[in-house]
Amino acid sequence: MKKELFVSKIFDMYSIFFVRATILVTKFTVLNRLFRKKIIKKKFLIIGHPRSGTGYTCKQMQEFGFDIGHEIMKKDGISSWWLVAEDYQPWLNQSLRRKDFNFEKIIVSIRDPLKMVSSTLYTENGSLFFRKKHLPELKNCSNEVERAVNSVIGWYDLVIGLNSDFIFRIEEPESLVTWLEKEGYSINKDKILRKRVNSRIHPNLTIDDIRKNTSKKVFNDFIKFSKKFEYEY
């Protein structure tokens, strides 16, 4: 009899615990749904690597009539290389993260990789902390040139993983016009930009500089990367 009472008490305790746990889980689920951010719809997300032309692409889209911000969110979207990562953007509007938005189209901006590496090497140290966080290989490079090369290659691996809708080589602005019209967007195609945007003065590396300052593997990876996006050296 005592044994049966003991078992009964254990069962009652378990039942109470289970009911309370169920109530807590239910409350948490309801609260989570109530306070969860609503997904916001926008037309465009423009991404790339630092010094890849995201500023130029943003300005070009503005000229075409779209309300897009450079690293700030506007009515039609944003151009921000930071949003390749899942993190909140650590610059300007720090409440922005990609997962809180649903973009109609993702555009990838890219330019001559040699110029991109040069500009990254000489002018983009301020964002290195963020790129190192998401590209661990940047912590073990033999020199700064190799780090810049690995940054470009590695970051675009993350970019491609986002299943973009259009890869825009900024040297060919007409291609953006053609793609936008094909997708059904109405634009002022006479507003093609022929000038630089957000340009910085710095030395330019040559392909020999890349060869001399990187391992054979990294150099070959750079050549493959360049050919993938139709740049030849």
KANOR-V71167 format. One record per residue. RES is the residue in one letter. BURIAL is 1 if it has 24 or more other C-alpha atoms within 12 Angstrom, else 0. Layout:
# KANOR-V71167
res: [RES:RES]
burial: [BURIAL:BURIAL]
This chain:
# KANOR-V71167
res: [M:K:K:E:L:F:V:S:K:I:F:D:M:Y:S:I:F:F:V:R:A:T:I:L:V:T:K:F:T:V:L:N:R:L:F:R:K:K:I:I:K:K:K:F:L:I:I:G:H:P:R:S:G:T:G:Y:T:C:K:Q:M:Q:E:F:G:F:D:I:G:H:E:I:M:K:K:D:G:I:S:S:W:W:L:V:A:E:D:Y:Q:P:W:L:N:Q:S:L:R:R:K:D:F:N:F:E:K:I:I:V:S:I:R:D:P:L:K:M:V:S:S:T:L:Y:T:E:N:G:S:L:F:F:R:K:K:H:L:P:E:L:K:N:C:S:N:E:V:E:R:A:V:N:S:V:I:G:W:Y:D:L:V:I:G:L:N:S:D:F:I:F:R:I:E:E:P:E:S:L:V:T:W:L:E:K:E:G:Y:S:I:N:K:D:K:I:L:R:K:R:V:N:S:R:I:H:P:N:L:T:I:D:D:I:R:K:N:T:S:K:K:V:F:N:D:F:I:K:F:S:K:K:F:E:Y:E:Y]
burial: [0:0:0:0:0:0:0:0:0:0:0:0:0:0:0:0:0:0:0:0:0:0:0:0:0:0:0:0:0:0:0:0:0:0:0:0:0:0:0:0:0:1:1:1:1:1:1:1:1:1:1:1:1:1:1:1:1:1:1:1:1:1:0:1:0:1:1:1:1:1:1:1:1:1:0:1:1:1:1:1:1:1:1:1:1:0:0:0:1:0:0:0:0:0:0:1:1:1:0:0:1:0:1:0:1:1:1:1:1:1:1:1:1:1:1:1:1:1:1:1:1:1:0:1:0:0:0:1:0:1:1:1:0:1:1:0:0:1:0:0:0:0:0:1:1:1:1:1:1:1:1:1:1:1:1:1:1:1:1:1:0:1:0:1:1:1:1:1:1:1:1:0:1:0:0:1:1:0:0:1:0:0:0:0:0:0:0:0:0:0:0:1:1:0:0:0:0:0:0:0:0:0:0:0:1:0:1:0:0:1:0:0:0:1:0:0:0:1:1:0:1:1:1:0:1:1:0:0:0:0:0:0:0]
